[in-house]
């Protein structure tokens, strides 16, 4: 493959809602396939990835339970990452671009606290 999703997101190429939906559809199809085989990816992100690496999930796409040191890995970890990737596709910028572990949690809490007010 000559490019990855990260390069497409960062490019000046226009992305319609249909493009974003198609990319999401393809990601979810792939995820359904590996999850149906009881395999977790654990490191979904827009750039090229390696399966089952020691470092689990790039910080910006890491599920909250992993940030809180849970050692239980479920399919929900991958689904969280897909949601972050989808928002990045739509906005052309990362949803939670934490500088470090603590900043990542702070960004998540800001969003959650604003949702609780509704």
Residue pairs with C-beta under 8 A, 6 or more apart in sequence:
4 46
4 47
4 48
5 23
5 46
5 47
5 85
5 89
6 45
6 46
6 47
6 48
8 15
8 23
8 46
9 15
9 46
9 88
9 89
9 92
10 92
15 89
15 92
17 90
19 89
20 86
20 89
20 90
23 89
24 82
24 85
24 86
24 89
27 44
27 82
27 85
27 86
28 82
31 41
31 44
31 78
31 79
31 82
34 40
34 41
35 75
35 78
40 73
40 74
40 75
40 77
40 78
41 49
41 51
41 78
41 81
42 52
42 53
42 56
42 57
42 73
42 77
42 78
43 49
43 50
43 51
43 53
43 55
43 56
43 57
43 58
43 81
44 57
44 61
44 78
44 81
44 82
44 85
45 57
45 58
45 60
45 61
45 81
45 85
46 85
46 88
46 89
56 62
56 66
56 73
57 63
57 66
57 77
57 81
59 98
59 100
59 101
59 104
60 84
60 94
60 95
60 96
60 97
60 98
60 104
61 80
61 81
61 84
61 85
62 80
62 81
62 104
63 76
63 77
63 80
63 81
64 80
64 105
64 108
65 72
65 76
65 77
66 77
67 101
67 104
67 105
67 108
68 105
84 94
84 95
84 96
87 95
88 94
88 95
96 104
96 107
96 108
96 111
97 107
98 104
98 105
98 106
98 107
